[in-house]
Amino acid sequence: MATGYPGQMKKLIDAVDDVVVDAMRGMAAAHPSLRVDLEQRVIVRADAPRTGKVGLVSGGGSGHEPLHGGFVGYGMLDAACPGEVFTSPVPDQILAATTAVSGGAGVVHIVKNYTGDVLNFQMAAELAEDEDIEVVPVVIDDDVAVQDSTYTAGRRGTGATVFAEKIAGALAESGGALADVAGVAKEVNERSRSFGVALTACTVPAAGRPTFELGEDEIELGIGIHGEPGRERTKLRTATEIVDAALSAIEADMPLSGSEVLVMVNGMGGTPLMELYGAYAAAEKWLAGHGATVSRRLVGNYVTSLEMAGCMISVCRLTPRLTELWDAPVETPGLRWGR
């Protein structure tokens, strides 16, 4: 009989207190290319550390899978450290991940802009410096929905995290120097914007109840990946209207006309792929009508919020170099092509 299971919450778990470590145990069994340390709670490439290679480390609260552990592997992250659900990893975890991938060329930390993540990664970087590991942090803050929110000073870090991890990971894989790997991650962040929409709330296992309430005919525009409030709670709209609201907010912040773009229509965990493809069709039509050319795309679950229904649209204005790095081979549980 499972223990610590609150109320009548329906989830495919044993015990609430073990949900993260059980998931990590499953990742270890399913993906031999990873080395999973259950005690330190870090997920590392099996071939790490690699001498002379810049290490790439990210992490954050669990519940956003495949972010971050699902993006550990060739051409992307060298390590990830998952915290408890929607809770930052602690500095000791981040330090363990950093140390595990340090090959003498320095380590880049990809950090989503949430106060706990920023502070804990900063402390871990200082501890790593004490061990003669040079660390450069890159903070992702691509969300255009709100300026300040719960857990955040400034903009939230969301879908562009995937873009930064992939593109910086490609450069690190090819032998890029520490400053260049950090620099390209910063460039991706500067050239990317995201906007999320929730159709339903999600339930954190430890809480046993939805994180917020939405009426049967209500949606939240500009939601965060932890269920933080957005710009507006409004009546249900069509997919085309929702996409228009998201891309209009992005366009107002970062003009897209004349750009080649990478677009991600990301599921929040509970949205059928059929609906995400419908949203993508609306997004490509909108972008073409506003003078942008979609040359790369992703459709699916990449940055989730447990079982929340809804989607997030992320757009990156590409350059030839960014496109080349995006196209470079990658082999991780959550993203793979070219090998």
URGI-V870113 format. One record per pair of residues at least 4 apart in sequence whose C-alpha atoms are under 6 Angstrom apart, sorted by sequence separation. I is the first residue (numbers start at 1). J is the second residue. D is the distance in whole Angstrom. If there is no record, write none. Layout:
BEGIN
((I	J	D) (I	J	D))
END
This chain:
BEGIN
((18	22	6) (27	31	6) (37	41	5) (66	70	4) (73	77	6) (83	87	5) (117	121	6) (129	133	5) (148	152	6) (164	168	6) (165	169	6) (172	176	5) (179	183	6) (214	218	6) (224	228	5) (237	241	6) (244	248	6) (247	251	6) (250	254	6) (251	255	5) (267	271	6) (288	292	5) (318	322	6) (332	336	6) (37	42	5) (72	77	4) (83	88	5) (128	133	5) (129	134	6) (148	153	5) (171	176	5) (223	228	6) (287	292	5) (331	336	4) (71	77	6) (72	78	6) (83	89	4) (148	154	5) (203	209	5) (223	229	5) (330	336	5) (36	43	5) (72	79	6) (82	89	6) (147	154	5) (148	155	6) (203	210	4) (223	230	4) (330	337	5) (28	36	6) (35	43	6) (147	155	5) (202	210	5) (203	211	6) (222	230	4) (329	337	6) (35	44	5) (59	68	6) (201	210	6) (202	211	6) (221	230	6) (222	231	5) (329	338	4) (34	44	6) (35	45	6) (125	135	6) (221	231	6) (329	339	6) (4	15	6) (5	16	6) (34	45	5) (35	46	5) (69	80	5) (201	212	6) (221	232	5) (2	14	5) (3	15	5) (4	16	6) (34	46	5) (68	80	6) (143	155	6) (220	232	6) (2	15	5) (33	46	5) (143	156	5) (168	181	5) (220	233	5) (141	155	5) (219	233	6) (141	156	5) (142	157	5) (219	234	6) (141	157	4) (218	234	6) (140	157	5) (168	185	5) (218	235	4) (219	236	6) (79	97	6) (217	235	6) (218	236	5) (217	236	5) (57	77	6) (62	82	5) (199	219	5) (56	77	5) (57	78	6) (59	80	5) (61	82	6) (62	83	6) (164	185	5) (198	219	6) (56	78	5) (57	79	5) (58	80	5) (59	81	5) (60	82	5) (61	83	4) (62	84	6) (63	85	5) (198	220	5) (55	78	6) (57	80	6) (59	82	6) (60	83	6) (61	84	6) (62	85	4) (197	220	6) (61	85	5) (62	86	6) (164	188	6) (197	221	5) (61	86	4) (197	222	5) (61	87	4) (113	139	6) (196	222	5) (197	223	5) (61	88	5) (106	133	6) (108	135	6) (111	138	6) (112	139	6) (113	140	6) (195	222	6) (196	223	5) (45	73	5) (60	88	5) (88	116	6) (106	134	5) (107	135	5) (108	136	5) (109	137	5) (110	138	5) (111	139	5) (112	140	5) (113	141	6) (60	89	6) (88	117	5) (91	120	5) (95	124	5) (106	135	6) (108	137	6) (109	138	6) (90	120	6) (94	124	6) (45	78	5) (91	124	5) (257	290	6) (258	291	5) (259	292	5) (260	293	5) (261	294	5) (264	297	6) (266	299	6) (267	300	6) (44	78	6) (257	291	4) (258	292	5) (260	294	6) (261	295	6) (262	296	5) (263	297	5) (264	298	5) (265	299	5) (266	300	5) (267	301	5) (44	79	4) (257	292	5) (262	297	5) (264	299	6) (266	301	5) (269	304	5) (43	79	5) (115	151	6) (256	292	6) (268	304	4) (269	305	6) (43	80	5) (114	151	6) (115	152	5) (268	305	5) (269	306	6) (270	307	5) (42	80	6) (114	152	5) (269	307	5) (270	308	5) (271	309	5) (42	81	5) (269	308	5) (270	309	4) (271	310	6) (239	279	6) (268	308	5) (268	309	6) (240	282	6) (268	310	6) (113	156	5) (268	311	5) (113	157	5) (267	311	5) (112	157	4) (266	311	5) (55	101	5) (266	312	5) (55	102	6) (265	312	6) (265	313	5) (140	189	6) (264	313	6) (53	103	6) (142	192	6) (143	193	6) (145	195	6) (264	314	5) (52	103	5) (54	105	5) (56	107	6) (58	109	6) (142	193	5) (143	194	5) (195	246	5) (263	314	6) (49	101	4) (51	103	4) (52	104	6) (53	105	6) (54	106	5) (55	107	4) (56	108	5) (57	109	5) (58	110	5) (142	194	6) (143	195	6) (263	315	5) (40	93	6) (48	101	5) (49	102	6) (50	103	5) (52	105	5) (54	107	5) (262	315	6) (49	103	5) (262	316	5) (42	97	6) (261	316	5) (261	317	5) (260	317	6) (261	318	5) (260	318	6) (145	222	5) (225	305	5) (76	165	6) (76	166	5) (77	169	6) (76	169	4) (75	169	5) (75	170	5) (75	173	5) (202	307	5) (202	308	5) (201	308	5) (200	308	6) (200	309	5) (199	309	5) (198	309	6) (199	310	5) (198	310	4) (197	310	5) (197	311	5) (196	311	6) (196	312	4) (195	312	6) (54	172	6) (195	313	6) (194	313	6) (194	314	4) (193	314	6) (193	315	6) (192	315	5) (54	178	6) (192	316	4) (191	316	5) (191	317	5) (159	314	6) (170	325	6) (167	325	5) (167	326	5) (16	205	6) (9	208	6) (6	208	6) (66	302	6) (67	303	6) (64	303	5) (65	304	6) (64	304	4) (64	305	5) (63	305	6) (63	306	5) (75	330	5) (74	330	6) (74	331	5) (73	331	6) (73	332	5) (72	332	6) (71	332	5) (70	333	5) (71	334	6) (70	334	5) (66	334	6))
END
